[in-house]
Amino acid sequence: MPEPSERNMPAAPARARTAAVLATTLVALFLVPFTLTGASVALSDIARQLDIGLSDTQWVVNAYSATFAAFMLVTGSWADRYGARRVFAAGVALFAACGLLSATAGNIWFLDAARLLAGIGAAATTTGASAVLAGAFAGRQRARVFGLFGTTIGIGLAFGPTVASQLVDGFGWRAAFALPGLVGAGCLLGVPLLPRPATAGGTDRQGDRAGAICFTVGLLALVFTLVEGPLLGWSSPLVWAAAAVTVLALALFVRCERAAPYPLLDLRHVGTGRFAALCLAVAAVVGLFAPLLTYLPTYFTRAAGMTPSTAGWAMLALTAPVLLLPLLCGYLVRWVPARVQVVASLVLVAAGAAWMATGTSLLPALLVAGCGVAIAQGLLDGQAVDAVPVEHAGAASGAFNTAKLTAETVGIAAVGAVLAQTTRGTLTGPGLADGLHSVLWCFAALCLASAAAIAALLRRPRTSAAQLPSDQRPEAVREPA
């Protein structure tokens, strides 16, 4: 028998149920970025206690971020096909179990395997939570809820290093994985309160299994190439084989997406210059932001002499602007066009990266870069969806988030490869500062070049829906017959 709608329920129970839905989904969502940034604070202690080298330590972060990025498209299609609540519950259960297993790991192989699976759980948690909230709320209420959705991710990114540093200082590195595991297990208690789907959803569609396999294999092979290349040697047959698998798998992925009736990533409607510019912008921004979240705590503790706790507080200079500026940017669009703000964000990120590369006034430089990242995060998602016709907004959102997560994963792996080369696989000594400064100069140049390209691409006037022929306009703007 169908559940009564909230409109027909008494006000107090309806409010209580709404609060339960938000608490369950948003708390679980908070854990996804928290465990990425939190794990980075624990890397030094993990390396010391498990007596491992840089390559294995990198996989604690890279394994999680790679499967998280690779499975976002897959779990999104699962949510449509099998039900959002079911995918969300499975994702949270897997994520929580892997967090607890990570906390009990006695060797790096077990820890890396648990982190690999945790990334899949994180992807299912994120896409499942998004679909659950989209089905539970409508209209202005849905807009407000998805504002909370983005804020929750920002809070996880901002306070992950700080909270994890306190856990590592007080209880050791295992606590950075145990706490998210325990909180995730608690979130499962709220799953029965989540709304059931009104219909079976897209169960009649055949999933794009070939595309999912090709994308996942290609991304994992690329990360393997970048992580292991400096240590095994770039001439190693294994590294060359992984590079070949990367090229072949990603080429097959493009072919599969063009041929599939229901592709994971619809490539047909997102190839405009404007959309490409926005993908370039987000790749440049998160390509720097994600590696800094991962490797700055290690730099602070091993090169700058900070304790893990102090390093966590210092990270707030980079992450705190993400909590405030995205909301402000939305209001400023009335006076400052979005394209101007996007270009300004890249210039700020470039300036912050160059300032950090000089090795002076590190915290103000982090604040400048953090402001640039925050401006981009407040604008780019909405601009990407707005860059294509409304009927293809879903494809645009999927493609944009794929570009963002792939840039994060590749950025973390690439910077790790450079630091492995400059520190000879130890992630300590003067080579750590030299390698990080070299990376920052490169990112500063990349962001400036991206700003120039994006300014040119976004300068072209865009045809509004009202200017289209009547038979091409969305329903909302068509003139009455």
C-alpha beads as a LAMMPS data file, in Angstrom:
LAMMPS data file: protein, C-alpha beads

481 atoms
480 bonds

1 atom types
1 bond types

-500.0 500.0 xlo xhi
-500.0 500.0 ylo yhi
-500.0 500.0 zlo zhi

Masses

1 110.0

Atoms # bond

1 1 1 0.000 0.000 0.000
2 1 1 1.562 3.343 -0.910
3 1 1 2.791 5.577 1.864
4 1 1 0.752 8.728 2.502
5 1 1 2.240 11.870 1.038
6 1 1 3.665 14.475 3.388
7 1 1 0.888 16.872 2.286
8 1 1 -1.717 14.599 3.932
9 1 1 0.336 13.947 7.071
10 1 1 0.110 16.040 10.246
11 1 1 2.596 18.913 10.207
12 1 1 4.805 17.710 13.073
13 1 1 5.324 14.123 11.763
14 1 1 5.957 15.491 8.267
15 1 1 8.599 17.861 9.606
16 1 1 10.159 15.068 11.632
17 1 1 10.301 12.811 8.590
18 1 1 11.829 15.601 6.484
19 1 1 14.458 16.188 9.160
20 1 1 15.240 12.466 9.257
21 1 1 15.672 12.314 5.467
22 1 1 18.007 15.315 5.493
23 1 1 20.008 14.080 8.476
24 1 1 20.503 10.611 7.024
25 1 1 21.547 11.707 3.555
26 1 1 23.593 14.792 4.426
27 1 1 25.539 13.210 7.273
28 1 1 26.446 10.296 5.010
29 1 1 27.371 12.746 2.255
30 1 1 29.637 14.692 4.637
31 1 1 31.714 11.563 5.225
32 1 1 32.642 11.235 1.521
33 1 1 34.934 14.307 1.271
34 1 1 35.893 14.029 4.944
35 1 1 37.564 10.667 4.511
36 1 1 39.468 11.862 1.418
37 1 1 40.967 14.931 3.060
38 1 1 41.205 13.234 6.455
39 1 1 43.237 10.341 5.091
40 1 1 45.821 12.779 3.735
41 1 1 46.577 13.975 7.278
42 1 1 47.242 10.376 8.384
43 1 1 49.682 9.463 5.590
44 1 1 52.843 10.235 7.561
45 1 1 51.773 8.116 10.541
46 1 1 50.638 5.292 8.251
47 1 1 54.006 5.246 6.460
48 1 1 55.909 5.215 9.742
49 1 1 53.845 2.599 11.587
50 1 1 53.426 0.196 8.668
51 1 1 57.018 0.791 7.478
52 1 1 56.096 1.465 3.852
53 1 1 57.321 3.661 1.013
54 1 1 55.701 6.474 -0.901
55 1 1 54.024 4.358 -3.594
56 1 1 51.993 2.323 -1.127
57 1 1 51.151 5.427 0.897
58 1 1 49.876 7.205 -2.207
59 1 1 47.451 4.370 -2.921
60 1 1 45.669 5.051 0.386
61 1 1 44.390 8.259 -1.249
62 1 1 44.602 7.347 -4.937
63 1 1 42.706 4.064 -4.667
64 1 1 39.783 5.848 -3.012
65 1 1 39.697 8.840 -5.361
66 1 1 40.126 6.677 -8.487
67 1 1 37.202 4.344 -7.800
68 1 1 35.110 7.255 -6.548
69 1 1 35.593 9.045 -9.868
70 1 1 35.299 5.913 -12.001
71 1 1 32.050 4.695 -10.423
72 1 1 30.112 7.970 -10.254
73 1 1 28.641 7.402 -13.708
74 1 1 27.988 3.735 -12.978
75 1 1 26.267 4.209 -9.632
76 1 1 24.211 7.062 -11.059
77 1 1 22.782 4.689 -13.638
78 1 1 22.224 2.079 -10.918
79 1 1 20.184 4.612 -8.916
80 1 1 17.921 5.146 -11.944
81 1 1 17.631 1.441 -12.621
82 1 1 17.423 -0.173 -9.182
83 1 1 16.138 2.662 -6.987
84 1 1 17.865 5.557 -5.238
85 1 1 17.224 4.324 -1.698
86 1 1 18.625 0.887 -2.440
87 1 1 21.801 2.255 -4.050
88 1 1 22.252 4.792 -1.230
89 1 1 21.907 2.119 1.451
90 1 1 24.303 -0.245 -0.326
91 1 1 26.827 2.562 -0.784
92 1 1 26.722 3.665 2.851
93 1 1 26.999 0.054 4.053
94 1 1 30.042 -0.610 1.858
95 1 1 31.627 2.722 2.797
96 1 1 31.123 2.134 6.532
97 1 1 32.380 -1.439 6.426
98 1 1 35.507 -0.417 4.525
99 1 1 36.165 2.408 6.990
100 1 1 36.099 -0.025 9.894
101 1 1 38.245 -2.524 7.990
102 1 1 40.764 0.226 7.190
103 1 1 41.023 1.002 10.895
104 1 1 41.967 -2.640 11.638
105 1 1 44.434 -3.062 8.745
106 1 1 47.677 -4.768 9.731
107 1 1 49.433 -4.217 6.414
108 1 1 49.287 -1.781 3.533
109 1 1 47.844 -4.264 1.041
110 1 1 44.750 -4.766 3.184
111 1 1 44.425 -1.015 3.757
112 1 1 44.729 -0.186 0.051
113 1 1 42.154 -2.844 -0.869
114 1 1 39.704 -1.478 1.703
115 1 1 40.195 2.043 0.376
116 1 1 39.626 0.849 -3.197
117 1 1 36.237 -0.581 -2.217
118 1 1 35.429 2.452 -0.046
119 1 1 35.628 4.643 -3.164
120 1 1 32.890 2.570 -4.797
121 1 1 30.770 2.969 -1.668
122 1 1 31.406 6.726 -1.698
123 1 1 30.250 6.997 -5.315
124 1 1 27.046 5.076 -4.571
125 1 1 26.449 7.167 -1.443
126 1 1 26.814 10.447 -3.370
127 1 1 24.679 9.553 -6.382
128 1 1 22.132 7.743 -4.218
129 1 1 21.800 10.708 -1.841
130 1 1 21.341 13.100 -4.775
131 1 1 18.615 10.931 -6.299
132 1 1 16.866 10.402 -2.933
133 1 1 16.713 14.155 -2.281
134 1 1 15.560 14.886 -5.839
135 1 1 12.676 12.462 -5.347
136 1 1 11.762 13.621 -1.841
137 1 1 11.597 17.366 -2.496
138 1 1 10.248 19.600 -5.255
139 1 1 10.196 23.223 -6.352
140 1 1 11.816 25.828 -4.130
141 1 1 12.235 23.292 -1.351
142 1 1 14.363 21.134 -3.650
143 1 1 16.531 24.144 -4.561
144 1 1 17.141 24.877 -0.882
145 1 1 17.947 21.243 -0.163
146 1 1 20.494 21.056 -2.956
147 1 1 22.038 24.229 -1.595
148 1 1 22.537 22.252 1.626
149 1 1 23.896 19.383 -0.490
150 1 1 26.689 21.576 -1.868
151 1 1 27.348 23.195 1.503
152 1 1 27.717 19.781 3.117
153 1 1 30.390 18.782 0.612
154 1 1 32.150 22.086 1.271
155 1 1 32.085 21.491 5.027
156 1 1 33.529 18.004 4.549
157 1 1 36.364 19.399 2.432
158 1 1 36.974 22.354 4.743
159 1 1 37.017 20.582 8.085
160 1 1 38.226 17.129 7.037
161 1 1 41.934 17.905 7.571
162 1 1 41.289 19.796 10.832
163 1 1 39.080 17.160 12.463
164 1 1 41.237 14.282 11.218
165 1 1 44.384 15.958 12.558
166 1 1 42.840 16.076 16.036
167 1 1 41.911 12.389 15.753
168 1 1 45.406 11.422 14.593
169 1 1 47.057 13.444 17.353
170 1 1 44.785 12.032 20.044
171 1 1 44.137 8.447 18.972
172 1 1 46.434 7.591 16.050
173 1 1 45.851 7.231 12.314
174 1 1 43.318 4.418 12.633
175 1 1 40.813 6.826 14.189
176 1 1 40.680 8.812 10.931
177 1 1 39.060 5.748 9.309
178 1 1 37.169 4.332 12.307
179 1 1 35.103 7.462 12.981
180 1 1 33.651 7.737 9.428
181 1 1 32.967 3.990 9.541
182 1 1 31.036 4.236 12.790
183 1 1 29.083 7.330 11.737
184 1 1 28.278 5.693 8.395
185 1 1 26.968 2.612 10.194
186 1 1 24.750 4.908 12.257
187 1 1 23.349 6.464 9.072
188 1 1 22.004 3.061 8.060
189 1 1 19.484 3.330 10.907
190 1 1 17.792 6.162 9.009
191 1 1 17.452 4.289 5.705
192 1 1 13.935 2.909 6.497
193 1 1 12.731 6.505 6.826
194 1 1 13.812 7.442 3.297
195 1 1 11.023 7.623 0.677
196 1 1 10.517 4.657 -1.588
197 1 1 10.527 5.328 -5.348
198 1 1 7.063 5.864 -6.785
199 1 1 7.900 3.689 -9.796
200 1 1 10.445 1.061 -10.648
201 1 1 12.490 3.593 -12.593
202 1 1 14.594 2.771 -15.591
203 1 1 14.585 -0.985 -15.101
204 1 1 13.663 -1.493 -18.729
205 1 1 16.935 0.067 -19.854
206 1 1 19.966 -2.029 -20.483
207 1 1 22.943 -0.635 -18.567
208 1 1 25.990 0.534 -20.467
209 1 1 28.199 -2.198 -18.995
210 1 1 30.860 -1.960 -21.691
211 1 1 31.232 1.788 -21.193
212 1 1 31.397 1.378 -17.410
213 1 1 34.121 -1.258 -17.634
214 1 1 36.190 0.710 -20.172
215 1 1 36.041 3.955 -18.190
216 1 1 36.898 2.288 -14.883
217 1 1 39.779 0.271 -16.319
218 1 1 41.144 3.267 -18.217
219 1 1 41.124 5.599 -15.221
220 1 1 42.670 3.027 -12.865
221 1 1 45.366 2.211 -15.439
222 1 1 46.152 5.925 -15.821
223 1 1 46.503 6.364 -12.048
224 1 1 48.699 3.248 -11.857
225 1 1 50.951 4.651 -14.593
226 1 1 51.381 7.983 -12.818
227 1 1 51.916 6.500 -9.342
228 1 1 54.241 3.625 -10.223
229 1 1 56.150 5.287 -13.093
230 1 1 58.607 7.239 -10.900
231 1 1 59.346 4.213 -8.716
232 1 1 59.468 1.396 -11.267
233 1 1 61.046 3.634 -13.900
234 1 1 59.304 5.127 -16.910
235 1 1 60.942 2.513 -19.137
236 1 1 59.470 -0.366 -17.096
237 1 1 57.440 -2.814 -19.252
238 1 1 54.706 -2.795 -16.591
239 1 1 54.397 1.006 -16.762
240 1 1 54.310 0.935 -20.576
241 1 1 51.679 -1.803 -20.466
242 1 1 49.532 0.253 -18.067
243 1 1 49.865 3.301 -20.343
244 1 1 48.786 1.224 -23.344
245 1 1 45.786 -0.106 -21.406
246 1 1 44.869 3.499 -20.530
247 1 1 44.833 4.636 -24.148
248 1 1 42.999 1.550 -25.403
249 1 1 40.358 1.533 -22.654
250 1 1 39.544 5.246 -22.944
251 1 1 39.372 5.033 -26.745
252 1 1 36.961 2.120 -26.430
253 1 1 34.967 4.100 -23.859
254 1 1 34.419 6.954 -26.337
255 1 1 33.367 4.450 -28.991
256 1 1 30.971 2.703 -26.597
257 1 1 29.354 5.985 -25.552
258 1 1 28.726 6.982 -29.152
259 1 1 27.109 3.646 -29.954
260 1 1 25.175 2.904 -26.742
261 1 1 21.415 3.631 -26.767
262 1 1 21.616 4.700 -23.102
263 1 1 25.240 5.829 -22.583
264 1 1 26.733 6.545 -19.193
265 1 1 28.122 9.784 -20.606
266 1 1 26.200 11.359 -23.473
267 1 1 28.889 12.959 -25.643
268 1 1 26.574 14.295 -28.348
269 1 1 25.241 17.389 -26.618
270 1 1 28.148 18.643 -24.509
271 1 1 30.766 19.468 -27.119
272 1 1 30.091 23.210 -27.419
273 1 1 32.898 25.699 -26.954
274 1 1 31.202 27.195 -23.895
275 1 1 30.811 23.842 -22.184
276 1 1 34.386 22.858 -23.056
277 1 1 35.596 26.129 -21.505
278 1 1 33.784 25.396 -18.256
279 1 1 35.200 21.847 -18.145
280 1 1 38.671 23.313 -18.683
281 1 1 38.078 25.762 -15.829
282 1 1 37.000 23.121 -13.345
283 1 1 39.865 20.815 -14.367
284 1 1 42.414 23.581 -13.758
285 1 1 40.911 24.525 -10.380
286 1 1 40.389 21.083 -8.862
287 1 1 43.573 19.784 -10.489
288 1 1 45.403 22.049 -8.040
289 1 1 42.957 22.007 -5.108
290 1 1 42.774 18.209 -4.704
291 1 1 46.575 17.644 -4.672
292 1 1 47.009 20.470 -2.159
293 1 1 44.408 18.880 0.113
294 1 1 46.313 15.611 -0.169
295 1 1 49.962 16.625 0.080
296 1 1 50.026 19.923 1.980
297 1 1 49.502 18.214 5.380
298 1 1 52.555 16.045 4.667
299 1 1 54.524 19.127 3.601
300 1 1 53.500 20.926 6.794
301 1 1 54.546 18.033 9.046
302 1 1 57.689 16.874 7.247
303 1 1 59.087 20.079 5.744
304 1 1 57.606 22.915 7.832
305 1 1 57.922 21.129 11.195
306 1 1 54.244 21.367 12.199
307 1 1 52.395 18.827 14.308
308 1 1 49.441 17.065 12.625
309 1 1 47.079 19.190 14.729
310 1 1 48.713 22.473 13.684
311 1 1 48.806 21.328 10.058
312 1 1 45.077 20.656 10.181
313 1 1 44.329 24.150 11.442
314 1 1 46.641 25.680 8.820
315 1 1 44.652 23.928 6.085
316 1 1 41.644 26.084 6.977
317 1 1 43.290 28.988 5.146
318 1 1 42.768 26.998 1.932
319 1 1 39.424 25.371 2.694
320 1 1 37.425 27.874 4.780
321 1 1 36.517 30.168 1.820
322 1 1 34.598 27.230 0.291
323 1 1 32.012 27.666 3.063
324 1 1 31.253 31.329 2.423
325 1 1 32.094 32.568 -1.055
326 1 1 29.895 30.225 -3.163
327 1 1 26.754 31.794 -1.658
328 1 1 28.107 35.311 -2.159
329 1 1 28.955 34.646 -5.820
330 1 1 25.340 33.778 -6.557
331 1 1 24.235 37.226 -5.381
332 1 1 27.083 39.022 -7.174
333 1 1 25.991 37.635 -10.551
334 1 1 23.456 40.491 -10.692
335 1 1 26.304 42.995 -10.962
336 1 1 29.362 40.934 -11.993
337 1 1 28.733 38.523 -14.912
338 1 1 29.432 34.862 -14.204
339 1 1 32.058 34.667 -16.959
340 1 1 34.009 37.501 -15.310
341 1 1 33.892 35.714 -11.962
342 1 1 35.047 32.427 -13.538
343 1 1 38.064 34.093 -15.151
344 1 1 38.802 35.959 -11.895
345 1 1 38.711 32.686 -9.960
346 1 1 41.399 31.193 -12.195
347 1 1 43.556 34.315 -11.873
348 1 1 43.260 34.098 -8.063
349 1 1 44.172 30.411 -8.069
350 1 1 47.178 31.167 -10.293
351 1 1 48.258 34.041 -8.033
352 1 1 47.915 31.912 -4.908
353 1 1 49.869 29.042 -6.461
354 1 1 52.691 31.356 -7.594
355 1 1 52.788 33.024 -4.167
356 1 1 53.051 29.609 -2.448
357 1 1 55.808 28.600 -4.862
358 1 1 57.976 31.460 -3.598
359 1 1 57.979 29.841 -0.153
360 1 1 57.006 33.058 1.649
361 1 1 53.819 34.025 3.507
362 1 1 52.288 30.585 3.025
363 1 1 48.988 31.134 4.856
364 1 1 47.991 34.330 2.972
365 1 1 48.884 32.584 -0.293
366 1 1 46.657 29.657 0.660
367 1 1 43.828 32.077 1.419
368 1 1 44.125 33.708 -2.031
369 1 1 44.079 30.310 -3.772
370 1 1 41.191 29.175 -1.554
371 1 1 39.130 32.213 -2.546
372 1 1 39.684 31.386 -6.220
373 1 1 38.615 27.784 -5.673
374 1 1 35.518 28.877 -3.733
375 1 1 34.384 31.294 -6.459
376 1 1 34.729 28.553 -9.074
377 1 1 32.803 26.065 -6.951
378 1 1 29.986 28.532 -6.486
379 1 1 29.478 29.102 -10.211
380 1 1 30.803 26.377 -12.474
381 1 1 28.220 23.634 -11.894
382 1 1 25.282 25.888 -12.625
383 1 1 27.004 27.479 -15.607
384 1 1 27.809 24.059 -17.096
385 1 1 24.164 22.963 -16.993
386 1 1 23.099 26.344 -18.401
387 1 1 25.534 25.979 -21.317
388 1 1 23.416 23.340 -23.099
389 1 1 19.733 23.081 -24.074
390 1 1 17.521 22.275 -21.108
391 1 1 16.589 18.826 -22.427
392 1 1 20.281 17.819 -22.242
393 1 1 20.984 19.194 -18.779
394 1 1 21.368 15.701 -17.321
395 1 1 24.022 14.778 -19.868
396 1 1 25.825 18.051 -19.187
397 1 1 25.781 17.472 -15.433
398 1 1 27.135 13.947 -15.828
399 1 1 29.893 15.043 -18.202
400 1 1 30.877 18.002 -16.026
401 1 1 31.097 15.981 -12.808
402 1 1 33.066 13.311 -14.630
403 1 1 35.539 15.962 -15.807
404 1 1 35.793 17.346 -12.278
405 1 1 36.368 14.009 -10.530
406 1 1 38.756 12.779 -13.207
407 1 1 40.800 15.986 -12.893
408 1 1 40.938 15.518 -9.110
409 1 1 42.111 11.926 -9.428
410 1 1 44.677 12.594 -12.143
411 1 1 45.908 15.731 -10.354
412 1 1 46.539 13.830 -7.124
413 1 1 48.345 11.035 -8.970
414 1 1 50.407 13.405 -11.148
415 1 1 51.575 15.567 -8.247
416 1 1 52.388 12.425 -6.291
417 1 1 54.493 11.225 -9.211
418 1 1 56.473 14.496 -9.252
419 1 1 57.052 14.385 -5.491
420 1 1 58.105 10.753 -5.730
421 1 1 60.683 11.742 -8.328
422 1 1 62.074 14.726 -6.386
423 1 1 62.204 12.892 -3.029
424 1 1 63.345 9.524 -4.438
425 1 1 60.240 7.856 -3.094
426 1 1 60.577 9.064 0.514
427 1 1 58.311 12.154 0.581
428 1 1 60.798 13.794 2.946
429 1 1 63.865 16.045 2.798
430 1 1 64.536 19.184 0.747
431 1 1 63.243 17.469 -2.385
432 1 1 59.715 17.680 -0.962
433 1 1 59.720 21.503 -0.901
434 1 1 61.504 21.702 -4.264
435 1 1 59.025 19.329 -5.893
436 1 1 55.993 21.094 -4.451
437 1 1 57.252 24.500 -5.551
438 1 1 57.864 23.207 -9.092
439 1 1 54.329 21.811 -9.204
440 1 1 52.888 25.113 -7.996
441 1 1 54.690 27.110 -10.694
442 1 1 53.337 24.722 -13.327
443 1 1 49.790 25.030 -12.000
444 1 1 50.061 28.820 -11.876
445 1 1 51.010 28.850 -15.567
446 1 1 48.239 26.356 -16.390
447 1 1 45.595 28.423 -14.603
448 1 1 46.668 31.642 -16.346
449 1 1 46.602 29.930 -19.738
450 1 1 43.190 28.469 -18.914
451 1 1 41.918 31.906 -17.867
452 1 1 42.950 33.368 -21.214
453 1 1 41.368 30.520 -23.184
454 1 1 38.166 30.643 -21.146
455 1 1 37.886 34.420 -21.504
456 1 1 37.990 33.965 -25.285
457 1 1 35.507 31.077 -25.336
458 1 1 33.003 32.678 -22.957
459 1 1 33.184 36.071 -24.652
460 1 1 31.049 34.890 -27.556
461 1 1 27.412 35.927 -27.123
462 1 1 25.064 33.130 -26.305
463 1 1 21.684 32.745 -27.941
464 1 1 18.958 32.764 -25.321
465 1 1 16.035 30.386 -25.431
466 1 1 13.699 33.232 -26.322
467 1 1 15.758 33.996 -29.412
468 1 1 15.397 30.504 -30.826
469 1 1 12.770 29.647 -33.438
470 1 1 9.476 28.835 -31.746
471 1 1 9.681 25.127 -32.539
472 1 1 13.128 24.945 -30.868
473 1 1 12.282 26.767 -27.657
474 1 1 11.689 25.015 -24.320
475 1 1 8.021 24.848 -23.382
476 1 1 8.432 27.510 -20.695
477 1 1 9.314 30.252 -23.184
478 1 1 7.201 29.368 -26.233
479 1 1 4.682 31.936 -27.291
480 1 1 1.055 30.863 -27.060
481 1 1 -0.562 29.808 -30.302

Bonds

1 1 1 2
2 1 2 3
3 1 3 4
4 1 4 5
5 1 5 6
6 1 6 7
7 1 7 8
8 1 8 9
9 1 9 10
10 1 10 11
11 1 11 12
12 1 12 13
13 1 13 14
14 1 14 15
15 1 15 16
16 1 16 17
17 1 17 18
18 1 18 19
19 1 19 20
20 1 20 21
21 1 21 22
22 1 22 23
23 1 23 24
24 1 24 25
25 1 25 26
26 1 26 27
27 1 27 28
28 1 28 29
29 1 29 30
30 1 30 31
31 1 31 32
32 1 32 33
33 1 33 34
34 1 34 35
35 1 35 36
36 1 36 37
37 1 37 38
38 1 38 39
39 1 39 40
40 1 40 41
41 1 41 42
42 1 42 43
43 1 43 44
44 1 44 45
45 1 45 46
46 1 46 47
47 1 47 48
48 1 48 49
49 1 49 50
50 1 50 51
51 1 51 52
52 1 52 53
53 1 53 54
54 1 54 55
55 1 55 56
56 1 56 57
57 1 57 58
58 1 58 59
59 1 59 60
60 1 60 61
61 1 61 62
62 1 62 63
63 1 63 64
64 1 64 65
65 1 65 66
66 1 66 67
67 1 67 68
68 1 68 69
69 1 69 70
70 1 70 71
71 1 71 72
72 1 72 73
73 1 73 74
74 1 74 75
75 1 75 76
76 1 76 77
77 1 77 78
78 1 78 79
79 1 79 80
80 1 80 81
81 1 81 82
82 1 82 83
83 1 83 84
84 1 84 85
85 1 85 86
86 1 86 87
87 1 87 88
88 1 88 89
89 1 89 90
90 1 90 91
91 1 91 92
92 1 92 93
93 1 93 94
94 1 94 95
95 1 95 96
96 1 96 97
97 1 97 98
98 1 98 99
99 1 99 100
100 1 100 101
101 1 101 102
102 1 102 103
103 1 103 104
104 1 104 105
105 1 105 106
106 1 106 107
107 1 107 108
108 1 108 109
109 1 109 110
110 1 110 111
111 1 111 112
112 1 112 113
113 1 113 114
114 1 114 115
115 1 115 116
116 1 116 117
117 1 117 118
118 1 118 119
119 1 119 120
120 1 120 121
121 1 121 122
122 1 122 123
123 1 123 124
124 1 124 125
125 1 125 126
126 1 126 127
127 1 127 128
128 1 128 129
129 1 129 130
130 1 130 131
131 1 131 132
132 1 132 133
133 1 133 134
134 1 134 135
135 1 135 136
136 1 136 137
137 1 137 138
138 1 138 139
139 1 139 140
140 1 140 141
141 1 141 142
142 1 142 143
143 1 143 144
144 1 144 145
145 1 145 146
146 1 146 147
147 1 147 148
148 1 148 149
149 1 149 150
150 1 150 151
151 1 151 152
152 1 152 153
153 1 153 154
154 1 154 155
155 1 155 156
156 1 156 157
157 1 157 158
158 1 158 159
159 1 159 160
160 1 160 161
161 1 161 162
162 1 162 163
163 1 163 164
164 1 164 165
165 1 165 166
166 1 166 167
167 1 167 168
168 1 168 169
169 1 169 170
170 1 170 171
171 1 171 172
172 1 172 173
173 1 173 174
174 1 174 175
175 1 175 176
176 1 176 177
177 1 177 178
178 1 178 179
179 1 179 180
180 1 180 181
181 1 181 182
182 1 182 183
183 1 183 184
184 1 184 185
185 1 185 186
186 1 186 187
187 1 187 188
188 1 188 189
189 1 189 190
190 1 190 191
191 1 191 192
192 1 192 193
193 1 193 194
194 1 194 195
195 1 195 196
196 1 196 197
197 1 197 198
198 1 198 199
199 1 199 200
200 1 200 201
201 1 201 202
202 1 202 203
203 1 203 204
204 1 204 205
205 1 205 206
206 1 206 207
207 1 207 208
208 1 208 209
209 1 209 210
210 1 210 211
211 1 211 212
212 1 212 213
213 1 213 214
214 1 214 215
215 1 215 216
216 1 216 217
217 1 217 218
218 1 218 219
219 1 219 220
220 1 220 221
221 1 221 222
222 1 222 223
223 1 223 224
224 1 224 225
225 1 225 226
226 1 226 227
227 1 227 228
228 1 228 229
229 1 229 230
230 1 230 231
231 1 231 232
232 1 232 233
233 1 233 234
234 1 234 235
235 1 235 236
236 1 236 237
237 1 237 238
238 1 238 239
239 1 239 240
240 1 240 241
241 1 241 242
242 1 242 243
243 1 243 244
244 1 244 245
245 1 245 246
246 1 246 247
247 1 247 248
248 1 248 249
249 1 249 250
250 1 250 251
251 1 251 252
252 1 252 253
253 1 253 254
254 1 254 255
255 1 255 256
256 1 256 257
257 1 257 258
258 1 258 259
259 1 259 260
260 1 260 261
261 1 261 262
262 1 262 263
263 1 263 264
264 1 264 265
265 1 265 266
266 1 266 267
267 1 267 268
268 1 268 269
269 1 269 270
270 1 270 271
271 1 271 272
272 1 272 273
273 1 273 274
274 1 274 275
275 1 275 276
276 1 276 277
277 1 277 278
278 1 278 279
279 1 279 280
280 1 280 281
281 1 281 282
282 1 282 283
283 1 283 284
284 1 284 285
285 1 285 286
286 1 286 287
287 1 287 288
288 1 288 289
289 1 289 290
290 1 290 291
291 1 291 292
292 1 292 293
293 1 293 294
294 1 294 295
295 1 295 296
296 1 296 297
297 1 297 298
298 1 298 299
299 1 299 300
300 1 300 301
301 1 301 302
302 1 302 303
303 1 303 304
304 1 304 305
305 1 305 306
306 1 306 307
307 1 307 308
308 1 308 309
309 1 309 310
310 1 310 311
311 1 311 312
312 1 312 313
313 1 313 314
314 1 314 315
315 1 315 316
316 1 316 317
317 1 317 318
318 1 318 319
319 1 319 320
320 1 320 321
321 1 321 322
322 1 322 323
323 1 323 324
324 1 324 325
325 1 325 326
326 1 326 327
327 1 327 328
328 1 328 329
329 1 329 330
330 1 330 331
331 1 331 332
332 1 332 333
333 1 333 334
334 1 334 335
335 1 335 336
336 1 336 337
337 1 337 338
338 1 338 339
339 1 339 340
340 1 340 341
341 1 341 342
342 1 342 343
343 1 343 344
344 1 344 345
345 1 345 346
346 1 346 347
347 1 347 348
348 1 348 349
349 1 349 350
350 1 350 351
351 1 351 352
352 1 352 353
353 1 353 354
354 1 354 355
355 1 355 356
356 1 356 357
357 1 357 358
358 1 358 359
359 1 359 360
360 1 360 361
361 1 361 362
362 1 362 363
363 1 363 364
364 1 364 365
365 1 365 366
366 1 366 367
367 1 367 368
368 1 368 369
369 1 369 370
370 1 370 371
371 1 371 372
372 1 372 373
373 1 373 374
374 1 374 375
375 1 375 376
376 1 376 377
377 1 377 378
378 1 378 379
379 1 379 380
380 1 380 381
381 1 381 382
382 1 382 383
383 1 383 384
384 1 384 385
385 1 385 386
386 1 386 387
387 1 387 388
388 1 388 389
389 1 389 390
390 1 390 391
391 1 391 392
392 1 392 393
393 1 393 394
394 1 394 395
395 1 395 396
396 1 396 397
397 1 397 398
398 1 398 399
399 1 399 400
400 1 400 401
401 1 401 402
402 1 402 403
403 1 403 404
404 1 404 405
405 1 405 406
406 1 406 407
407 1 407 408
408 1 408 409
409 1 409 410
410 1 410 411
411 1 411 412
412 1 412 413
413 1 413 414
414 1 414 415
415 1 415 416
416 1 416 417
417 1 417 418
418 1 418 419
419 1 419 420
420 1 420 421
421 1 421 422
422 1 422 423
423 1 423 424
424 1 424 425
425 1 425 426
426 1 426 427
427 1 427 428
428 1 428 429
429 1 429 430
430 1 430 431
431 1 431 432
432 1 432 433
433 1 433 434
434 1 434 435
435 1 435 436
436 1 436 437
437 1 437 438
438 1 438 439
439 1 439 440
440 1 440 441
441 1 441 442
442 1 442 443
443 1 443 444
444 1 444 445
445 1 445 446
446 1 446 447
447 1 447 448
448 1 448 449
449 1 449 450
450 1 450 451
451 1 451 452
452 1 452 453
453 1 453 454
454 1 454 455
455 1 455 456
456 1 456 457
457 1 457 458
458 1 458 459
459 1 459 460
460 1 460 461
461 1 461 462
462 1 462 463
463 1 463 464
464 1 464 465
465 1 465 466
466 1 466 467
467 1 467 468
468 1 468 469
469 1 469 470
470 1 470 471
471 1 471 472
472 1 472 473
473 1 473 474
474 1 474 475
475 1 475 476
476 1 476 477
477 1 477 478
478 1 478 479
479 1 479 480
480 1 480 481
